Structures are given as C-alpha cells and as structure tokens.
C-alpha cells in the first residue's frame, strides 16, 4: 500500500514513524516532510498548503491512501480534493474542519447543542471589542477566530492586557485575517486535559488522555507556543470524568456535526478544562495535536493504519483500538527566541539515546555535515516507561544528550501531574 502523509513537523514524524511499522506500508511519501523523516519515507518539497501541487503529485505517483494532518490544508479543503480524485483520505472535509478553523463556528455549535463550554461573545470590530472589555471585569480570554499556529489565544488578567490582545489581532493583524474577528470568553479555572479521538462520523474512540504545556515559561508563564511538552495519561482525567465527557461532550459533538450537515471523520481533538462545575470544552482541533500525537501514538498497540482506514470507511465500531497502560513524556527542544524570532541553520549535536526513547524531528534539516535547526520547535524527546515519573525522568535525562546553540526547554513538564499523583 502506498501512503501519502501531508505535513512536515513533529506530529507528522510521529505519524510516519508509526505507519512505517506496518508491513502494509510498502511506500511512504511525505509532503514536504523534514530532515529526520528521510530515512523512513520519501520526502518531496511540496508545501502542505499547495493544493494544486499535492494533487499534481498524486496524479504522478500511485497513492492508495492519504493522511492530511495540518489544520491549514484541511481548512482549505485538501481532504475534499483528494477524495474527488478517488483517493481515500484520513482527515475531515473543509466544512467539518470549521470546528477548528472558526472558533466562532465551534462556539455557536456548542451553544446550540448544549455542549458545556465557557460563556463568550464574538466581535468583528475593534471598537466593539474595546467597549466590551471596558464594561466587563477581567480576567478574560481573547481568541483569534481563525487559525493561528496554536498561538492565537491570550489569557488576560487585566483590561489593559485584553485591549492589547485585541489591538494585536484586529488592528496589527498579528495572524492576518484570522484576527479579523475575535472571541472574548469568560476565564475558566481547573486542570487542562487534551483528548485526541478517532471518529468515522458516527462512532468515536478516544485515545489516551494527555496534558499539554502551552506557554514558553515554566509555571504557565509567558506567551503561548505550539506546545512545549506533553505527558500521557493525564491523572486529572479519571474514569468518572471520562464517562461525563463521553456523555456530555464527545458524542454530542459528533451528533451535532452530523446534524449540521458536516459529519466529522478523522482525528477530533478535544481541549478540555476540568472546572468545579465539570469538564468544559476550551477548544476543538480538526486533527492530531502537536506535540500530543507524538506522545500518545507510541502507546497505541493497534496498528494506526487500522484505525485510520476504519475512520474513512465507516467501520470504527467494528475495529478494536487498544492502547498500552504505560506512560509517556515528551520534552520539546526549541530555538532560542521562540515563539518570537529565532535563528536557523544551527548545527545539532545528538548523543545516543536510551531504549524506550524516541528522538522526534520537528524543525530540522539534513545536511552533509549532519542535522541543523530549521524551525522554532526543533526536536521532541519522547520517553515511554511503566510510570509517569519514570517516563518524565527518562525524557529529561535524554534531552541532556542533545544540544545546539541557544537550545531551550521547559524544566517542569509533568510537574503538575506528578504533584497531583503524589497527593493521591
């Protein structure tokens, strides 16, 4: 089977690595891929957002199944185009991808179908946004309506911070047209949980829960990034919480999307907060999270291709999907200056890693003299062990075996979860 994976970051590396373990994967193509993938797949320099380029590639190469992983091409209709060409595809339609591509669409969906979430107001003029902020008490959360590389959310503890966020989004267009409209939400408190799930539009199968660490600074400080590290499973996601989420959030979301005429197939990501009033949805993503995917997939015992094919052909209810009871920890190594400006092309020194540890390439380039940096999030160190404490220690121990100029990592990945476990 010839499989095409569209994308080029750490998430795609984790997916390609998992698919490469399957003997059915005779050939793996990746567009555009990254330096670390070249040993396990054939990479071609076609951007994930180049719909015409991707379709042209598919006309010239035999592709039996495609996996579209980034949000931008999904929101642009990449999966629709591939299916129109007769290529089965893992990923939602353009209409279904709105659940991430428009936070206002997803908020209205939740409000219409009674799915628990933060109260919010959508605004399409800076004047109205500033007036709303002046009339309401902080803290509040300001979100760009559209896609913003995971960085379009501002937690504002003062009116001044909220005003500055709206100015950046709506006037300075920090994320282009994604900030033309904003959502201003009530501030929720509680532990956060990420749950990736497989769905064929009728059945939904959650994967192992996880905890992302989004801010650049330790203790949840500084600006949001694409993700600085992940642990799985998340100890705050108990059996009772999981049951509530299935009944009040997961199944109602799948039914709501079907009722709206845009059934969701592929990977649906639930960003949740466990508040004193129960779990609520913070955000949806229309694809695997990054770095959640490369943390959770090593725990998957069922072949990934089985689940992906079942999502496309509507047989997920008849497809067993199993995960290990072990734990995983992911520490992200980033370029100095990220999520702001950073240098590229810096040589990377990589030592030998322990068994049960995976070096995930995210923003790297392969040269004659070895790997160099090519992005903000450069590498992930993913460790699997019997306990979360062991996995976290192993991840940090092995992270010390990698270096490049200006390299930075958060030193508290998993600390909140481990403290919770110790408290019992």
Phi, psi and omega in degrees: 000130178264120186243133177252128175246128183256120181141177185207017183254198180296322178300314180294324177300314180298321180290315180298318180299318180292317179294327182294341178285345186271123180297342178287341181279081181295320180219136178241121173255144175226132178237114355269348183074189174213176186305324183287343182275347190297338180275347183239355181204166174266118183258140180231136186283063176244123183296146180299333182269000179272084184301316181295320179296318179294315180296322177296320177300317182293332177286335183263345182232144179286112180240119181267335183203138181239147177236114179259116187253323182284158182289319185302305180297329176295316179294336179275350178098024181301315182297322178298315182298317181295318180294324177298332178276359180087016180259115175302145191216138172264113181150148183284162174291167177302318181296320180286330180294347176301340181299336172252321187294338176226109179293333177290318176302313183293323179294316179295324177299313181295319179294319182294322186255013173068031178272125187298128181202174178289146173293144185205163173228139177259139185224139182241015173221143180298321180302314181293323180295315180294323178295317180300316181297320181292337184261357183232150184277135171285168002285158176211165182242127179253128182232136169293140181295320186263191183288140185212037176057029180076009185243011187268021181242130181236117175271113190247118182264353176226163177296324181298319179295319180293319178296318180296321179297316179295322177298316180299317184282312192269329181259311181278347178052054179308323179241032177064219183291347177299336180259012180297327174237148178233159174244129175245118187248158170293151180276122178258151178236146179142170178291143179267147179224136173251131176231110171279149181213145171271140175209143176254015180096345178234312180258146176230133181235105179292146173270187178296136179293158180212171177231116178272156176237098194275327187279158182288329185262156179292152181072021178074031182254160177085179182290159176289148175238187173284354180129125184255355179164161185212146168236151178209138359282166179270118185293343178283345182268082183281173178299321180294318178296318180300318179296316179298317180297319180297316185285321189256342185236303189295301181296317177300327179293315179298317179293323180295317179296320177296317181295331179277001178083015179224066181305140185263125173234144181123221178250119176252124183260129176251116171266115189241156169233131180270092183273174178295342178258016178104175181291140177226153180278126172271316182200159169248147166238147185266022186197176174302140174284160177225112022258020179296318185302312184287353176265319184279321185298327176298343178269355183279125181266329175287140175305130181302323181298325178302312182293320181295316179296321180295325178294324182282322184263005174078023183247025184297327180297333181260006184249112178295134177233112187242147177231152178292158176270005181281185183235156179224148176225141183231122175249124183266130178259122186239162178286144176301132182101338178298140010272013174270216182286145180208160179274154175239167176082016181275132181299142180247127175262125184235117177271176178291138181255156180289159172300147181079014178234135182241132173267111183260121178277129180241300179237069180234159174227139181267129178236177179298333183259013179115193183275145173231162180288145181217015181194180179284308173269111192269307184219155170241139170253111183249123181239139177244136180207177182289331180232161179294322179298316180295318181296319181293315178299318181295318180299315181290323179300320181278335176297330179290349181269004179239142178206148169203158185303127178081005183303136180226144172216149170287142183258009184238023179296124180088353185297314180300318181293317181294321177299320179295318179298318181294325178288344178077000000 
